[in-house]
Amino acid sequence: MANEVWTIGRCLDWTRDYLGKKGDEHARYTAELLLTSVTGMKRIDLYMGLDKPMSPVELDRMHQAVVRRAKGEPVQYITGTTGFRTLEIKCAPGVLIPRPETEVLVGEVLDYLDRSVLGAGPASGRARVELPWNAQVEEARRAEEAAAAKRAEEEGTEAAGETALVAEDISADVAAGLDAESGQSGAQDGQRVARVLEVGCGTGCISLSIAAEREGSVRCVSTDVNPKAVELAIANRDALHMDEETVAFRLGDLVSPVRPDEAGAFDVLVSNPPYIPRKVMEVLPLEVTDYEPHLALEGGEDGLDIFRRLVAAAPRMLRPGGLLACELHEESLQDAAAICTAAGFKDVRIIEDLARRPRIILATVGEA
């Protein structure tokens, strides 16, 4: 038995069966990720080389990885990376692991920037990264626009006409590359450069994705109170060959690292804050509660402690018409919308995630 050859295929099958018995609901996928990590191969290459023998060093690394995973450690901490939209993001213990729900949050921010800041509509020629969920996002947006049009029709065509004229004027200004607040034009194609403030950077996946997918058109400031998070985010930025001018990661609580000359000029304040209600924390899988930082998870009794602080800070950080975009717990969205409305925000919307659960709150700062 000791002399038997362990091939990629044999190790894949054994790991799948073993982790499945240990309760891993995605045991085959986990086995694939662990194997790609220890061998340096891509997932597709695993299946092209199922008969390839594994070296003693690879087998030893695989043994250690399987033991860690069997104890419940997240696979992203074991492999040290995870995929997020178009990027490969480094992960490390002590920093929240990026989730697919947050990819939808990034998509909403990008759509807002294209529509209201960068002028990157269909006629602009700006390249848009096509992702599997884009169609779902567009479908939801079309439904919202149809509902808004119906409401406008019921309330009177005059108001609808005025809204259309205002939107047309704004589109013309943006297309010309004008910045009504500062008169600044962008560095490329006469486009202005959008300014994004992220609170709670974690791995940096949100700001880095926004900057990568709108290269040259966005400048981000991203904060976090966790030194490990800021350090990891900078490492991710360096790995992507971005500079501090494009994405600046700063240590500090919420918006405290924002300079006085920056306040009031951001187009977007985006955040995936701690939002798990206290009662829900008690029933989360041990894989989450035993390994990921509670500082980045729990949001108080109703999950909205940090969100309330963001709502209070947003008007000071955003330009008039700027967007507040936050990911929140599915049970908290209606309360969050009420908080935004009471604070004077406009166009408050709730967006579902890919599983059709309420997940994201969008709201804009009223005009001065």
C-alpha positions as CSV (number, residue, x, y, z in Angstrom):
1,M,0.0,0.0,0.0
2,A,2.8,2.4,0.9
3,N,4.3,1.8,-2.6
4,E,1.1,2.6,-4.5
5,V,1.3,5.7,-6.7
6,W,-0.9,8.6,-5.8
7,T,-2.1,10.3,-8.9
8,I,-4.0,13.6,-9.3
9,G,-7.1,11.6,-10.0
10,R,-6.8,9.3,-7.0
11,C,-6.0,12.1,-4.6
12,L,-9.0,14.1,-6.0
13,D,-11.4,11.2,-5.5
14,W,-10.1,10.3,-2.0
15,T,-10.2,14.0,-0.8
16,R,-13.7,14.4,-2.1
17,D,-15.0,11.4,-0.3
18,Y,-13.1,12.2,2.9
19,L,-14.2,15.8,3.2
20,G,-17.8,14.8,2.2
21,K,-17.9,12.5,5.2
22,K,-16.6,15.4,7.3
23,G,-19.6,17.6,6.3
24,D,-18.2,19.6,3.5
25,E,-21.2,20.3,1.2
26,H,-18.9,21.2,-1.7
27,A,-16.3,18.5,-1.2
28,R,-15.3,18.0,-4.9
29,Y,-14.9,21.7,-5.4
30,T,-12.9,22.0,-2.2
31,A,-10.7,19.1,-3.3
32,E,-10.1,20.8,-6.6
33,L,-9.1,24.1,-4.9
34,L,-6.7,22.4,-2.5
35,L,-5.1,20.4,-5.4
36,T,-4.6,23.5,-7.5
37,S,-3.0,25.2,-4.5
38,V,-0.5,22.5,-3.7
39,T,0.4,21.6,-7.3
40,G,0.2,25.0,-9.0
41,M,-2.0,23.6,-11.7
42,K,-5.2,25.2,-13.0
43,R,-8.5,23.3,-12.3
44,I,-8.9,22.4,-16.0
45,D,-5.3,21.0,-16.0
46,L,-6.2,18.7,-13.1
47,Y,-8.6,16.9,-15.4
48,M,-6.2,16.9,-18.2
49,G,-3.6,15.2,-16.0
50,L,-5.6,12.8,-13.8
51,D,-2.9,10.1,-14.3
52,K,0.0,12.4,-13.3
53,P,1.8,11.1,-10.1
54,M,2.1,13.6,-7.2
55,S,5.4,14.2,-5.7
56,P,6.1,13.5,-2.0
57,V,6.3,17.3,-1.3
58,E,2.9,17.8,-3.0
59,L,1.4,14.9,-1.0
60,D,2.7,16.3,2.2
61,R,1.2,19.7,1.5
62,M,-2.1,18.1,0.5
63,H,-2.1,16.1,3.7
64,Q,-1.7,19.3,5.8
65,A,-4.4,21.1,3.8
66,V,-6.9,18.3,4.1
67,V,-6.4,18.1,7.9
68,R,-7.0,21.9,8.2
69,R,-10.1,21.7,6.1
70,A,-11.5,18.7,8.0
71,K,-11.2,20.8,11.2
72,G,-13.5,23.4,9.6
73,E,-10.9,26.0,8.5
74,P,-12.2,28.0,5.4
75,V,-10.6,26.8,2.2
76,Q,-9.7,30.4,1.3
77,Y,-7.4,30.7,4.4
78,I,-5.8,27.4,3.5
79,T,-5.1,28.2,-0.2
80,G,-4.4,31.9,0.6
81,T,-6.6,33.2,-2.3
82,T,-10.1,33.5,-3.7
83,G,-11.6,34.6,-6.9
84,F,-13.6,37.9,-6.8
85,R,-15.2,39.1,-10.1
86,T,-12.2,39.5,-12.4
87,L,-9.5,39.4,-9.8
88,E,-7.5,36.8,-7.8
89,I,-7.5,38.1,-4.2
90,K,-5.1,37.1,-1.4
91,C,-6.8,36.0,1.8
92,A,-5.4,35.6,5.3
93,P,-6.7,34.7,8.8
94,G,-8.0,37.7,10.7
95,V,-9.5,39.4,7.6
96,L,-13.0,38.8,6.3
97,I,-13.2,36.4,3.2
98,P,-14.9,38.0,0.2
99,R,-18.3,36.7,-0.7
100,P,-20.3,36.5,-4.0
101,E,-22.9,38.8,-2.6
102,T,-20.3,41.6,-2.5
103,E,-19.6,41.1,-6.2
104,V,-23.2,42.3,-6.8
105,L,-22.5,45.4,-4.6
106,V,-19.5,46.2,-6.8
107,G,-21.7,45.8,-9.9
108,E,-24.2,48.3,-8.6
109,V,-21.5,50.8,-7.9
110,L,-20.0,50.4,-11.4
111,D,-23.4,50.8,-13.0
112,Y,-24.0,54.0,-11.0
113,L,-20.6,55.4,-12.0
114,D,-21.2,54.6,-15.7
115,R,-24.7,56.0,-15.6
116,S,-24.3,59.1,-13.5
117,V,-20.6,60.0,-13.3
118,L,-18.4,58.6,-16.1
119,G,-21.0,58.8,-18.9
120,A,-20.3,55.3,-20.0
121,G,-23.6,54.4,-21.5
122,P,-24.0,52.3,-24.6
123,A,-22.9,55.1,-26.9
124,S,-19.8,56.1,-25.0
125,G,-17.6,53.3,-26.2
126,R,-16.3,52.5,-22.8
127,A,-15.6,48.8,-22.4
128,R,-17.7,47.0,-19.9
129,V,-16.6,43.8,-18.2
130,E,-19.2,41.2,-19.0
131,L,-20.0,38.9,-16.1
132,P,-22.5,36.0,-15.7
133,W,-24.8,38.0,-13.4
134,N,-24.9,41.2,-15.5
135,A,-28.1,40.0,-17.2
136,Q,-29.8,39.5,-13.8
137,V,-28.8,42.9,-12.7
138,E,-30.0,44.5,-15.9
139,E,-33.3,42.6,-15.6
140,A,-33.8,44.0,-12.0
141,R,-33.0,47.5,-13.2
142,R,-35.4,47.3,-16.1
143,A,-38.2,46.2,-13.7
144,E,-37.4,49.1,-11.4
145,E,-37.4,51.6,-14.3
146,A,-40.7,50.2,-15.5
147,A,-42.3,50.5,-12.1
148,A,-41.0,54.1,-11.8
149,A,-42.4,54.9,-15.2
150,K,-45.8,53.5,-14.2
151,R,-45.7,55.6,-11.0
152,A,-44.9,58.7,-13.0
153,E,-47.7,58.0,-15.4
154,E,-50.2,57.6,-12.5
155,E,-49.0,60.9,-10.9
156,G,-49.1,62.9,-14.1
157,T,-47.2,63.1,-17.4
158,E,-45.9,66.6,-16.6
159,A,-43.8,65.4,-13.7
160,A,-42.5,62.5,-15.9
161,G,-41.6,64.9,-18.6
162,E,-39.7,67.2,-16.2
163,T,-37.8,64.2,-14.9
164,A,-36.8,63.1,-18.4
165,L,-35.5,66.6,-19.3
166,V,-33.4,66.7,-16.1
167,A,-32.0,63.3,-16.9
168,E,-31.2,64.4,-20.4
169,D,-29.4,67.5,-19.2
170,I,-27.3,65.5,-16.8
171,S,-26.4,62.9,-19.4
172,A,-25.3,65.7,-21.8
173,D,-23.1,67.2,-19.1
174,V,-21.5,63.9,-18.2
175,A,-20.9,63.0,-21.8
176,A,-19.0,66.2,-22.3
177,G,-16.8,65.3,-19.4
178,L,-17.9,68.1,-17.1
179,D,-17.7,68.0,-13.4
180,A,-20.3,70.4,-12.0
181,E,-18.6,70.5,-8.6
182,S,-15.0,71.1,-9.5
183,G,-14.8,71.6,-13.2
184,Q,-12.2,68.8,-13.4
185,S,-12.0,66.7,-16.5
186,G,-10.8,63.1,-16.5
187,A,-7.3,62.0,-17.6
188,Q,-8.7,60.0,-20.5
189,D,-11.1,60.7,-23.3
190,G,-12.3,63.9,-21.7
191,Q,-13.9,61.9,-18.9
192,R,-13.9,63.0,-15.4
193,V,-12.3,60.8,-12.8
194,A,-14.8,59.3,-10.4
195,R,-14.0,59.4,-6.6
196,V,-15.0,56.4,-4.5
197,L,-14.8,56.1,-0.7
198,E,-14.9,52.6,0.7
199,V,-15.3,52.0,4.5
200,G,-14.1,48.7,5.7
201,C,-11.7,47.5,3.0
202,G,-11.0,44.0,4.3
203,T,-9.0,42.3,1.6
204,G,-9.4,45.4,-0.6
205,C,-11.6,43.5,-3.1
206,I,-14.2,46.2,-3.5
207,S,-12.0,49.1,-4.3
208,L,-9.5,47.0,-6.3
209,S,-12.3,45.6,-8.5
210,I,-13.8,49.0,-9.1
211,A,-10.4,50.4,-10.1
212,A,-9.6,47.4,-12.2
213,E,-12.9,47.3,-14.1
214,R,-12.8,51.1,-14.8
215,E,-9.1,51.4,-15.2
216,G,-7.9,55.0,-15.3
217,S,-11.3,56.4,-14.5
218,V,-11.6,55.9,-10.8
219,R,-9.7,57.0,-7.7
220,C,-10.5,55.2,-4.4
221,V,-9.8,55.9,-0.8
222,S,-10.5,52.8,1.4
223,T,-10.3,52.6,5.2
224,D,-10.3,49.9,7.8
225,V,-9.9,49.9,11.6
226,N,-8.1,46.5,11.4
227,P,-4.3,46.8,10.7
228,K,-4.3,43.2,9.3
229,A,-6.9,44.2,6.7
230,V,-5.0,47.3,5.6
231,E,-1.8,45.4,5.3
232,L,-3.4,42.6,3.3
233,A,-5.3,45.1,1.0
234,I,-2.0,46.8,0.2
235,A,-0.5,43.5,-0.6
236,N,-3.3,42.8,-3.0
237,R,-2.9,46.2,-4.6
238,D,0.8,45.6,-5.1
239,A,0.1,42.2,-6.6
240,L,-2.2,43.9,-9.1
241,H,0.4,46.5,-9.9
242,M,-1.8,49.4,-8.8
243,D,-0.5,52.5,-7.0
244,E,-1.6,54.5,-4.0
245,E,-2.9,57.3,-6.2
246,T,-5.4,54.8,-7.7
247,V,-6.4,53.1,-4.5
248,A,-5.2,54.5,-1.2
249,F,-5.7,52.2,1.8
250,R,-5.7,53.9,5.2
251,L,-5.9,52.7,8.8
252,G,-8.7,54.3,10.9
253,D,-12.3,54.1,12.1
254,L,-14.9,54.6,9.4
255,V,-14.3,58.0,7.7
256,S,-11.7,59.3,10.2
257,P,-8.8,58.8,7.7
258,V,-10.5,61.0,5.1
259,R,-8.6,64.3,4.7
260,P,-10.6,67.6,5.1
261,D,-9.9,68.5,1.5
262,E,-11.4,65.2,0.3
263,A,-14.6,65.4,2.3
264,G,-17.7,66.3,0.3
265,A,-16.2,65.4,-3.1
266,F,-16.8,61.6,-3.3
267,D,-19.2,60.3,-5.9
268,V,-19.8,57.0,-4.0
269,L,-19.5,55.8,-0.4
270,V,-19.5,52.0,-0.5
271,S,-19.3,49.6,2.4
272,N,-19.7,46.0,3.3
273,P,-19.8,46.8,7.0
274,P,-20.3,44.3,10.0
275,Y,-24.0,43.6,9.6
276,I,-24.9,40.2,11.2
277,P,-27.5,40.7,13.9
278,R,-26.4,39.4,17.3
279,K,-29.0,36.7,17.4
280,V,-28.0,35.4,13.9
281,M,-24.3,35.3,15.0
282,E,-25.3,32.6,17.5
283,V,-26.4,30.2,14.7
284,L,-23.7,30.9,12.1
285,P,-21.6,27.9,11.0
286,L,-18.5,27.2,13.1
287,E,-16.5,27.7,9.9
288,V,-17.4,31.4,10.1
289,T,-17.5,32.1,13.8
290,D,-14.4,30.0,14.7
291,Y,-12.2,31.5,12.1
292,E,-13.3,34.8,10.6
293,P,-13.0,38.1,12.7
294,H,-16.1,38.9,14.7
295,L,-15.1,42.6,14.3
296,A,-16.0,42.3,10.6
297,L,-19.2,40.3,11.1
298,E,-21.4,41.4,14.0
299,G,-23.4,44.6,13.5
300,G,-25.1,44.9,16.9
301,E,-28.6,43.9,18.0
302,D,-30.3,44.5,14.6
303,G,-27.2,44.4,12.4
304,L,-27.3,48.2,11.7
305,D,-25.0,49.7,14.3
306,I,-22.3,50.6,11.8
307,F,-24.8,51.4,9.0
308,R,-26.4,54.1,11.1
309,R,-22.9,55.7,11.5
310,L,-22.4,55.5,7.7
311,V,-25.7,57.2,7.1
312,A,-24.7,60.0,9.4
313,A,-21.3,60.4,7.8
314,A,-22.4,60.1,4.1
315,P,-23.7,63.6,3.6
316,R,-20.4,65.1,4.8
317,M,-18.4,62.7,2.5
318,L,-20.5,62.7,-0.7
319,R,-21.2,65.4,-3.3
320,P,-24.9,66.3,-3.8
321,G,-26.4,63.4,-5.7
322,G,-23.7,61.0,-4.6
323,L,-24.5,57.4,-3.9
324,L,-24.4,55.5,-0.6
325,A,-24.2,51.7,-1.3
326,C,-24.1,49.1,1.4
327,E,-24.4,45.4,1.7
328,L,-26.5,44.3,4.7
329,H,-28.2,41.3,6.3
330,E,-31.4,40.2,4.4
331,E,-33.5,40.8,7.5
332,S,-32.3,44.4,7.9
333,L,-33.0,46.0,4.5
334,Q,-36.5,47.4,5.2
335,D,-35.2,49.0,8.4
336,A,-32.2,50.3,6.6
337,A,-34.4,51.9,3.9
338,A,-36.5,53.6,6.6
339,I,-33.3,55.0,8.2
340,C,-32.1,56.4,4.9
341,T,-35.5,58.0,4.1
342,A,-35.7,59.6,7.6
343,A,-32.2,61.0,7.1
344,G,-33.3,62.8,3.9
345,F,-31.7,60.5,1.3
346,K,-33.4,60.2,-2.1
347,D,-34.0,57.3,-4.5
348,V,-33.7,54.7,-1.8
349,R,-33.7,51.2,-3.4
350,I,-33.2,47.6,-2.2
351,I,-31.3,45.2,-4.5
352,E,-31.5,41.4,-4.3
353,D,-28.4,39.2,-4.4
354,L,-28.0,36.3,-6.8
355,A,-30.1,34.1,-4.5
356,R,-33.0,36.6,-4.7
357,R,-32.5,37.7,-1.1
358,P,-32.6,41.4,-0.1
359,R,-29.0,42.3,0.2
360,I,-28.0,45.8,-0.9
361,I,-29.3,49.3,0.0
362,L,-28.7,52.2,-2.4
363,A,-29.5,55.8,-1.6
364,T,-28.5,59.2,-2.9
365,V,-27.7,62.4,-1.1
366,G,-30.2,65.1,-1.9
367,E,-29.2,68.2,-3.9
368,A,-28.1,71.1,-1.8
